[in-house]
Amino acid sequence: MIDLRQFYINGQWTSPETPKELAVENPSTEEQIGVISLGSGNDVDKAVIAARNAFNHFSLSSKEERIALLEKLLSAYMNRYDEMAQAISQEMGAPIDFATSDQADCGRGHIQTAIDALKDYEFEHKSANATISHEPIGVCGFITPWNWPINQIVCKVAPALATGCTIVLKPSEIAPLSAHVFAKIIDDAGYPAGVFNLVDGDGVGVGSAISSHPDIDMVSFTGSTRAGALISKSAADTVKRVALELGGKSPNIIFDDVDLEAVVSKGVLGCMENTGQSCNAPTRMLVQESVYNDAVSIATRIANGIKVGSSDKPGNHIGPLISQAHFNKVQAMISEAIESGATLSAGGLGKPEGFETGFFTKPTIFSNVCNKMNIAQEEVFGPVLVITPFKDEQEAISLANDSPYGLAAYINTTDDDKASRVAKQMRAGMVRINWASHYYSSPFGGYKQSGNGREWGKYGFDDYLETKATSR
C-alpha cells in the first residue's frame, strides 16, 4: 500500500498538524491501494506562508532562469513518465495504454508548451509615455480534479511557474497518486523551497481554506459548475482573482453531406473516451433528419463493440468510473432518462457482464432525445451519448446553443462556408471542425456556465499576471 500521508511544504515532506487518514481505492478492483492525510486550514496556512516567502524572490527571477527551471522540470518529468502513467491508471481507472499515451502525455505537453511560450513572451512594452509591465500575481491556489489529474495540475502549474508565481495545490483526494509523483518531479528539478506546495484534503477542509485565504492572490479551479460557484462565493470576500474551468455538454453537429460511418464512429468513440469522464466530451450528437436513422444504427453498433476492461490490462478499451458514488450517480441518470421516454439504443442499467467488481458501466446510447430532457441538459460524466435530430442549419445552431454550458462544439460538414457560418454562431470556447486537432498551444476554456478564463499555452499566462502602467 502506498503511504501518501505527508504533504509537500517548503521543499520538504511534512506530516499534517492533525492526522486524519483517507483510503485511496483502485476503481477497477475496489481495493485500497494507498492512504493520504486530509489536511486542515492550519496546513494550508503553513503552505501559504512558504509560498509567500518564496514569492518574494521567485517573482524577481529572470525569464532565462525560469526557462532553465522549466527545462529541468521537463527532463525530471520524462524520467518519471512511466511512474506517472502507472499512478494515473491506478488512481482513476484509465487503461494503462491510454494512461501512457494520452493522460501522462498531458504533463509533458503543457511543460513543453509553457517553455515555448515563455521564450517568446514579452513582459514589457511601451504605450505612449508608459511602460506596460505584466508582473506575477502572487500566491496561487489550485484545486484540481480526478478525471484528467496530471493534465489539470500541469496546465495550471506550468504557466504559474513560467510567470514567476508560487503555488499551493490541493489535488483530488480520491486521485492523489499522480500529484505526489509530480511533487517529487518538482523536487527533482530543483525548484526553490516554497515555490510549489501540496496539501491533500477535501473541499470543506482544504478547498475552502484555499479559496477564502487572504494571502492567496488567485484561485484556479477545475471541476463541477456547482463547486465552482461555491468557490467564487468563498473567494469574494478577499476579492481575489478566480479562474474556473467547469462542466460541459458539448454538441456534435453532423450534417448529411459527410461520410456518416466515419463521422458517427468518431463521435461515439470521442464521447466514450476516458469512460466519458471528460468535460469537453461530445456528449450530444445532433444529426440531420435525412440521415438520422442511419446515424443511430451506426452509433448503436459502435457502442456495442466498445470493450470494457480493467485499468491494468493493455489494449484499446474503456475502464471503470472513478468511484461507487459516481457510479451510482450515472446509473440514476440513465434510469431517469429511460423513465423520461428516451429510447435506449445501447447499454443501459447495471454493470457489463462479467464485471461484478469495479465501477464499470455499459457504454450507453439514447436516441429520440428531446433537448429539454435532463439527459440532454445535465452533464453525466460517464459513457452516455444522446442523439437528437435537426431539420436544417438554423435548428442545429439553436439546439447546440440550447444549454447552460459552452465549453466545446464539434461541427461535421464538407461545406466549408457552412462550417464557418455555424462555428461563428457557436456559444462555445472551443470549436472543432471535422475533428481537427486541438493542440496544447490553443486556449482551453468555455462560455456561460463552463467557466471563465483560459488555460494552455500563452493564453494560460494571463490569469497569473497583473498589468502595471509606469508613466514618465
ZIFEN-V827505 format. One record per pair of residues at least 12 apart in sequence whose C-alpha atoms are under 7 Angstrom apart, sorted by the first residue. I is the first residue (numbers start at 1). J is the second residue. Records with the same first field share a line. If there is no record, write none. Layout:
BEGIN
I = J + J
END
This chain:
BEGIN
1 = 33 + 34
2 = 33 + 34 + 35
3 = 34 + 35 + 36
4 = 34 + 35 + 36
5 = 35 + 36 + 37
6 = 37
7 = 198 + 199 + 200
8 = 183 + 197 + 198 + 199
9 = 47 + 194 + 197 + 198
10 = 47 + 50 + 193 + 194 + 197
11 = 193 + 194
16 = 37 + 39 + 43
17 = 43
19 = 37
20 = 37 + 38
21 = 35 + 36 + 37 + 38
22 = 35 + 36 + 37 + 38
23 = 35 + 36
24 = 174
25 = 91
26 = 90 + 91 + 92 + 93
27 = 92 + 93 + 320 + 321 + 322 + 323 + 358 + 359
28 = 93 + 310 + 311 + 320 + 358 + 359
29 = 357 + 358
30 = 357 + 358
37 = 200 + 201
38 = 200 + 201 + 202
39 = 199 + 200 + 201 + 205 + 206
40 = 205 + 206
41 = 205 + 206 + 209
44 = 199 + 206 + 209 + 210
47 = 168 + 197
48 = 168 + 215
50 = 194
51 = 139 + 166 + 167 + 194 + 195
52 = 139
54 = 166 + 193 + 194 + 195
55 = 138 + 165 + 166 + 195
58 = 164
59 = 136 + 164 + 165
61 = 164
66 = 162
67 = 115
69 = 189 + 191
70 = 111 + 115
72 = 189
73 = 185 + 186 + 189
74 = 108 + 111 + 112
76 = 185 + 188 + 189
77 = 108 + 185
81 = 104
84 = 104 + 178 + 181
85 = 99 + 100 + 104
87 = 177 + 178
88 = 178
89 = 311
90 = 311
91 = 175 + 177
92 = 146 + 147 + 175 + 322
93 = 311 + 319 + 320 + 321 + 322
94 = 274 + 311 + 319
95 = 310 + 311 + 312 + 313 + 314 + 318 + 319
96 = 311 + 312 + 313 + 314
97 = 314 + 315
103 = 148 + 151
104 = 150
106 = 150 + 151
107 = 150 + 151 + 154
109 = 440
110 = 154 + 155 + 158 + 440 + 456
111 = 158
113 = 440 + 441 + 457
114 = 158 + 159 + 162 + 457
117 = 457 + 458
118 = 162
129 = 471 + 472
130 = 469 + 470 + 471 + 472
131 = 469 + 470 + 471
132 = 467 + 468 + 469 + 470
133 = 467 + 468 + 469
134 = 465 + 466 + 467 + 468
135 = 465 + 466 + 467
136 = 163 + 164 + 165 + 464 + 465 + 466
137 = 165 + 217 + 464 + 465 + 466
138 = 165 + 166 + 217
139 = 165 + 166 + 167 + 216 + 217 + 218
140 = 165 + 166 + 167 + 168 + 216 + 217 + 218 + 219
141 = 167 + 168 + 169 + 210 + 216 + 218 + 219 + 220
142 = 168 + 169 + 170 + 219 + 220 + 221
143 = 169 + 170 + 171 + 207 + 220 + 221 + 222
144 = 170 + 171 + 172 + 221 + 222
145 = 171 + 172 + 222 + 223
146 = 172 + 174 + 175
147 = 277 + 278
149 = 178
150 = 178 + 179
155 = 455 + 456
159 = 460 + 461
160 = 464
163 = 461 + 464
166 = 195 + 196
167 = 195 + 196 + 197
168 = 196 + 197 + 198
169 = 197 + 198 + 199
170 = 198 + 199 + 200 + 201 + 207
171 = 200
173 = 200 + 201 + 202
208 = 234
211 = 231 + 234 + 235
212 = 234 + 235 + 238
214 = 238
217 = 240 + 241
218 = 240 + 241 + 242
219 = 241 + 242 + 243
220 = 242 + 243 + 244
221 = 243 + 244 + 245
222 = 244 + 245 + 246
223 = 245 + 246 + 247
224 = 246 + 247
225 = 246 + 247 + 449 + 450
228 = 244 + 246
243 = 452 + 453
244 = 451 + 452 + 453
245 = 445 + 450 + 451 + 452
246 = 450 + 451
247 = 279 + 379 + 405 + 450
248 = 279 + 280 + 379 + 405 + 406 + 407 + 450
249 = 283 + 284 + 377 + 378 + 379 + 405
250 = 280 + 281 + 282 + 283 + 284 + 407 + 408 + 409
251 = 282 + 283 + 284 + 285 + 286 + 400 + 409 + 410
252 = 282 + 284 + 285 + 286 + 409 + 410 + 411
253 = 285 + 286 + 287 + 396 + 410 + 411 + 412
254 = 286 + 287 + 288 + 411 + 412 + 413
255 = 287 + 288 + 412 + 413
256 = 288 + 290 + 291
257 = 413 + 414
258 = 412 + 413 + 414
260 = 295
261 = 298
264 = 295 + 298 + 299
265 = 299 + 302
267 = 282
268 = 299 + 303
270 = 282
271 = 283 + 383 + 385
272 = 383
273 = 318
274 = 318
275 = 318 + 319 + 320 + 321 + 382 + 383
276 = 381 + 382 + 383 + 384
277 = 381 + 382
278 = 381
280 = 407 + 408
283 = 384 + 385 + 386
284 = 376 + 385 + 386 + 387
285 = 386 + 387 + 388
286 = 387 + 388 + 389 + 390 + 396
287 = 388 + 389 + 390
288 = 389 + 390 + 391 + 392
289 = 389 + 390 + 391
292 = 389
296 = 367
300 = 345 + 346 + 365
303 = 346 + 363 + 364
304 = 346
319 = 360
320 = 358 + 359 + 360 + 361
321 = 359 + 360
323 = 359
324 = 359
327 = 359
330 = 380 + 382
331 = 349
333 = 375
334 = 348 + 349
335 = 349
337 = 375
342 = 366 + 367 + 368 + 369
343 = 366 + 367 + 368
344 = 365 + 366 + 367
345 = 365 + 366 + 367
346 = 364 + 365
347 = 362 + 363 + 364 + 365
348 = 362 + 364
363 = 383 + 384
364 = 383 + 384 + 385
365 = 384 + 385 + 386
366 = 385 + 386 + 387
367 = 386 + 387 + 388
368 = 387 + 388
369 = 386 + 387 + 388
370 = 388
371 = 399
377 = 403
397 = 422 + 426
401 = 426 + 427
404 = 448 + 449
405 = 447 + 448 + 449 + 450
406 = 427 + 428 + 429 + 446 + 447 + 448 + 449 + 450
407 = 428 + 429 + 430 + 445 + 446 + 447 + 450
408 = 428 + 429 + 430 + 431 + 446
409 = 428 + 430 + 431 + 432
410 = 431 + 432 + 433
411 = 432 + 433 + 434
412 = 433 + 434
413 = 434
419 = 433
427 = 447
428 = 446 + 447
429 = 445 + 446 + 447
430 = 444 + 446
440 = 456 + 457
441 = 456 + 457
442 = 456 + 457
443 = 455 + 456 + 457 + 459
444 = 456
END
